[in-house]
Amino acid sequence: MRRLVHDLLPPEVCSLLNPAAIYANNEISLRDVEVYGFDYDYTLAQYADALHPEIFSAARDILIEHYKYPEGIRKYDYNPSFAIRGLHYDIQKSLLMKIDAFHYVQLGTAYRGLQPVPDEEVIELYGGTQHIPLYQMSGFYGKGPSIKQFMDIFSLPEMALLSCVVDYFLGHSLEFDQAHLYKDVTDAIRDVHVKGLMYQWIEQDMEKYILRGDETFAVLSRLVAHGKQLFLITNSPFSFVDKGMRHMVGPDWRQLFDVVIVQADKPSFFTDRRKPFRKLDEKGSLQWDRITRLEKGKIYRQGNLFDFLRLTEWRGPRVLYFGDHLYSDLADLMLRHGWRTGAIIPELEREIRIINTEQYMHSLTWQQALTGLLERMQTYQDAESRQVLAAWMKERQELRCITKALFNAQFGSIFRTFHNPTYFSRRLVRFSDLYMASLSCLLNYRVDFTFYPRRTPLQHEAPLWMDQLCTGCMKTPFLGDMAHIR
């Protein structure tokens, strides 16, 4: 035991996670992938966090100037550390909260406005339970009757603005209709995109807002060099995509893609068969000719996936599509059409670095606790050693609270709620074969590499936790009487 404590490090310290790695939910061989598809925003083009305060401020001003909201709301500035992606918002209760994979609200992570809601009140609001039924919580695209899940990165300033407006109304004892307030904030955020304000900011200073442009070019050119076919399906307009791709890839960027589709109107692009493709000329103007084939180097608008499949014959697992939105980009492609999917999760890089720090902290606690336990066992009776172990467990519980704050002081990690995965994690596993921090992670793997999901133990498989053991030196007091079973 002394050798285990002093000479050997616990396994987690020897396997720190790589932020530039690709993580697999499902087995997939890149050797079998012939066609690569991409979304644009937050997939081919990664944006700096500096974009979020601009969206927040513009939407806030729209609320005041066009929706006639109180001038006092202008005092609020964007707080980048308030919200995380994947949260749920109960419209009727004005409650922003984090929910785990089993539909339970994580206590301590429910906010009304900018103030935390006591756990007792949360439980009372939901009829004496933390559980929210599926029919109420979320539909296929993350929208239930009264609860919405915020899934894309653009929703971060939306959640911040929603919380600030609710905070103002509550702080000034103003009556308001929760549904109207939610819709007004959502419409104000939508106006920022519809009016093209975000596009203008990015186009005016691409060096400031667009990240990893060289890496995007390296990924695309490498795939083409290995004989892969590429396509782009995005909701963004052509002029915006064209300027961004020229900045990242160069003026001949269209020659890398076999098909380019803009303003696709996802997710209805994947389900609505009625919208035909329209061709755009070099100036971005719509043409009127009927589309009978999708040509390389040309730009197409709208359309639908069913015509896309008919014209390209790109079907099944030989297609791998990358996007950042689990619902709008990936869900239909995997479940209905059998494409392989890859999720781009920029937050992953920061979370992994925090996890590595957390694991190291836990390893130190592990070694210190066992060292102290061994020393006490030489002097005191077994009951005293149990007290030491109980104190250690309490320290580890406190450490978990500290760890939550490392990720986000209000809501913790986007992937985990203490022991359980978050609802966001559940959807990530369901709708993506692979996930990674950015497309540049592909540069770390061969184009014929095979990804295997890690065989994680089930609850009844090894390794066992101490409270599941009946015999041995690490058995817990309440299981001591069960030792005779073996």
N, C-alpha and C positions, 0 to 999 in steps of 0.2 A: 504493500500500500504506500509506503514511503517513496518507493521508486516511482509509482504512478503519480504521486503528488509533486515530487521535486524534479524528476528526470524527464517525465513525458508530458507534453502539452495535450490538452483535450483536442479531439478531432476537429472542432469547428475553427480553431486558430490556424490549423494547417490547411484550411480550404477556404480562405477568404474569397469572396465573390469578386468577379471581374466586371466592372461597369461597362466595359466594351464587348461583353459576351452577348450571345444570342441564347435565349432560354426557350425550351421546347415544351409545349403542352401535349404534343402528339408527334409520333414518329414521322419524319419527312426526309426524303432524300432529294437534294438539289439536283442530282443526276437526272431525275425524272422530270424536272421542271423545265419546260421549253419556252414558256411565255411568262414575262414578269409585268404586272400592272401596278400602277401607282396612283394614289391621291396626290394633290399638290400641297395644300396648306398643312403644315406640321408633319409632312411626310417627305416630299422632295424639298420643300422649303421649310426650314426650321427658323422660327422667329424668336427674337430676343424678348426677355421679360419687360423691356422698356415699352413694348406695345400696349400692355395691359392698362397702365395709367391713362394713356391717351383714349382708349375705348371707354374707360370708366368716366373720365371727365366729360367727354363728348356726349355720352348718354345721359349723364347727370344734368348737363345744360339743356339737352332736349326736353327732359322731364320738366324743367323749370320754365323754359321759354315757349314750348309748344303744348305741353300737357298741363301747364299752369300750376305746377307743384310749388310749395312754399320756397321762397328765396333762401331761407335758412339752410336748405339742403346743400347749398353751394359750399358751405364750410367743410364738408366732408371731403377728404382726399383718399385716394386708393391705398389700401393696406395690403401689400403683397403677401403678407404672412398670415392673413386671416383664414382663408378658405383653402380647401384642397379639392381636387377633382373626385367625382363619384358620389358626392353627397346627395341626399334627398331633401326636398322641400315640401312640407305639408302646407298647401295653399290656404286652407281654411283655418289653420292654427298659427300661421306665420312662423313655422318652426323649421329651421335648417338643422339637419342631423345626419349622423353617420350610422349606417345600418350594415349588419354583418350578413354573411352568406345564408343564414337561417332566418332572416327577416326580423332580427332583434335589434332594437336601438341600442347602440353602445352608450351606456350611462356615462354622463360627464361630457358628452359630445353633442348636446342639443342646445341650440341657440335661438333666441327670439330677438331679432335685431342684432345688436352687438353684445348682448348680455347672456350668460349661461342660464339655462332653465334648471332648477333643482330636480334631482332624480325623482323625488316623490311626485312632483307635479307632472313630469313626463309620464310616469306610470299611471297616474290618475287620468291624464288626457286620453290615454288609450285603453281605458276600461279596466285598470288594475293589472296591466301587463306591459312588458316591453315589446311584445310581438306585434307585428303589423301584417295582416293577411296579404297574400300575393295579389288578390283581385283589387285590393285597395292601393297597394304600394306601387305596382309597376306593370305596364303592359309589355309587349314585345320590344317596343322602342323606348322603354324607360318612362312611359307616361301612364299613370293610373288615373282614376277618376278625379282625385284631388291631390295626388302626390307626383312630383316630377323629379327624375334623377338628372343631375348635371354631369354629362359624360365627356364633353369636349373641352379642350384647353381654353377656348374662347369664352367658356362659361365662368371662368374665374372672376373677371371683372363684373359679370352679371350677378353672381352671388354676393360679391362685395357691395355692389350698388343696392341690391335688394335689401341687404341687412342694414345698410346705412339709412335708407328711406324709412324702413320699419322703426329703426332706432329713433329717428327724428319724431315720427308721429307719436310713438309711445312716450318719449321724453317730454313732449309738449302736450300730452293728454289730448291729442286730437283723434276724433273718431274717424275710422276709415273702413272701407270694405276690402277685406283681404284679397278677394279674387280680382277686384278692379286694380288694386295696387300691383299685384303680381303681373297682370296683363300689361299695364302701363310700362313697368320696368322692362319687361320682355320686349315690348314693341320699341322702346327707346333704344335698347341694345341692337335690335334688328335694324332700326333706321340707320345706325352707324355703318352697318354693312351695306344695306340697300342703297344708301346715298353715296356710297363709294368713299367715305371719309378714310376708312382704314387703308384702302388701296392707295389713296393719295399720300398718306404718311409714309408708307413703305416705299413707294416709287420715288419720293423726294429724297430719301436717305437710305438706300439699300444696304450700305455698309453698316449702318447702325442697327437695322432691324433684321437682316437676313444672316443666319449663321450657317456654318459648315458648307458653304457653296462649293468649295474645291472638292470636298469629300463627295458631294452629290454627283459632281462631274466624274469623279474617279469610279464611283459605283456603276453609273450608267455606261460609261465607255468600256469598262471591264466586262460587263454582261454582253454588250454588243460584240466585243472582240471574241467572245466565246460562243458566238452564234445564237444568242438568245434573242427572242422577239420582245419588244417593249411596247406598252401602251399607257396612256394617261387618261384618267376619268376624274374630272374635278368640277365642283360647283362654281369655281371662280371664273370671271370673264376672261376672254382671250387676251385683251390688251394688257391686263395685269399679269397673267401667266407668262406672256411673251417677254415682257420686260424683266420679270424675275428670272426666267430661264436664260435669257441673254446675259444677265449679270452672273449667274452661277456657272453656266455651261458654255455660252458663246452664241454668236449669231446663227450658227447652223444647228441649233439644238433639235430642231424638228426632224433632222435626218437620223437621229438616234431612235426615234419612235416610229413604229409601224402604224399606230392609230393615236390620234389626239382628240379628245372630246372635252369641251368646256361647257359651263352652265348646264351640267347634266341633271340638276335637280334631284340629287340623291337625298333620301333613300327611295323616292318614288321611281327613280330610274331603274331600280331593280325589280319593281313589282308592277308598274303601269305599262301596258303594252301599246297604249294609244299614241304616244308622242313619237313622231318620226324624226329621223336625223335631218339636220339642215347643214349645208356646207357654207363656210365663210370664205370670202376672197381674201387677198393679201392685206386689205385695209380693215378686215373684220366685219364687212357688210354681209348680210344674209343673201344666199343665192336661192333660186326657186326650183332648180332641177331635182328630179326624184333620185334618191340615193339607192344605187343598186350594188355598190361595193365601197369599201372603206380604203382609201388610197393613202400610201405613205407620203408624209410631207404635207398633207392637207389638214385643215382644221374643221371639226364638226361640232355642232351644238345640239344639246338636248338628246333626243333619241331615247332608246330603252334597251335594257339588257337582252331581251329576247331577239330583237333585230340584230344586236351586236353579235350574239352567239350564232345566229343564222348566217351572217355575212362573213364572219371570221373563222367559224368552226373551232374556236378555242374553248374547249369544254373540259370539265373534270379536273382531276388532280395534276394535270400537266401545266395548269395555270396557278401562279402564286401572286396574290394581290396584297399590297401594303396600304394601310391607312391608319389614321390615329383615332377615329371614332368607332367604337365597338359596334354600335347599332347602325349608323348611317353608312359606314364603309364595309363592314365585315360580316355582319350577322346573316343577311340574306344570301351572300355569296357562298358561305360555308354550308348553311343548313338546306338551302333550296337548290343550289347549283353545283355543289361538290368541288368548288375551287379550294385550293389551299390558301390560307390567309396569314398575314403577318401584321402584328399590331406595333405601331411606333408609340412608345411611352417615354417621352423626354424626362419625366420625373424619376424614372428608374435609376438614372445615373446617381442622383443625389441620395436616393433611398438606399442604394447599395453601399455607398460610402458610409452612411449612418449605420447600416446593419453591420458592416465590418467593425466599426468602432464599438457597437453594442456587444458583438461577440467577444471582442477582446476584453471589454469590461467584465462580462460574465465569466470569462475564463479566469480572470484574476480573482473574482469572488469565489469561484469554484475551488481554486487552489488554496486560497486563504482559509476557506471554511473547512476543507478536509484536513488541512494542517492543524488548525485549532482543534478539530474534533479528535484527531489522533492523540494530540497532546493531553486533552482532557480525559480521554479514555484510559490513559496510563495512571491517572491519579484518582479519578472519581468513579462512582458507580455508573451503570448504564443509563440511569434516569437523568443524571447530570449531562451526559452526552446528548441525550434527546433534547434537553433544553437548549444546548448549543445549536443543534440542528434546527430546532424551531426558530431560534433567533436568526439563523442564516436564511431560512425560508422567508421570514419577514423582511429581511434586507433585500432579498431578490424581488419581492413584491414591490417594495419602494423603488427598486431599480427599474422595474417595468414602467412605473409612473414617470420616472425621469426619461426613460427611453421614448415614451409617447411625446413628451415635450421636445425631444430632439428632432422628431419628424415635423410636428406642427403643434403648437401649444394648445390649440383649441380641439383639433380633430385627430391628431396623431398621423399614422401612416395611411396612404391611400390603399394599401394592400392588405392590412391586417387589423383586426380588433382584438388585441390581447392574443388569446389562443386561436381564435377563428379567423378565417379569411373575411375580407369585406365583401359586400355585394358586388362592388366593382371587380374584385379579384375573381369572383364566381363567374361573372360575364366574360372576363378576360380569358379564363380557361375554356369557357364554352365556345367562344367565337373566334379564337385565334389558335393556329397551329404553332406559331412562333411569336415571341415578343422581344423587343429590344429598345434601347434608348434612342437610337437613330439609325438611319439606313447605312451609315458609315460602318456599322458593326459587320456588315456583309464582307467588308474588305479583309476581315480577320479569318475568313474561311474559304476553302476551295469551292469552286463552283459545282463540284460533285460530292460535297460533304453530306453526310447523313446525320441528322439530329435525332437523338433519342430522349424522350422525357425521363427524368430521373425517377427511379423506382422508389417512391417514398413509402415508408411502412404504414400499413393500416393500423388502426388502434389496437387490434389483437395480434399484431406482428411485432417482432423485435425492431428497434430497441425498446425496452420497457422502462417506464417511469417508476420511481421508488414506491409510489402508492399502489402499484400493480404487482409488486413482488410479495410472495408469502414467506420466503425463506431467505437466508443470507444476512450479511452484516448490515445491509442498508434497509432492512424492513422497518416499517413505521409502526408506532405503538398500537394503533387501532387494528392492525392486522397481525399483531404478535400472537394472538390466540389461535391463528389459523395455521401456524407452522406445522402442526401435526398432520395436516392434509397430505404433506409430502413425506 
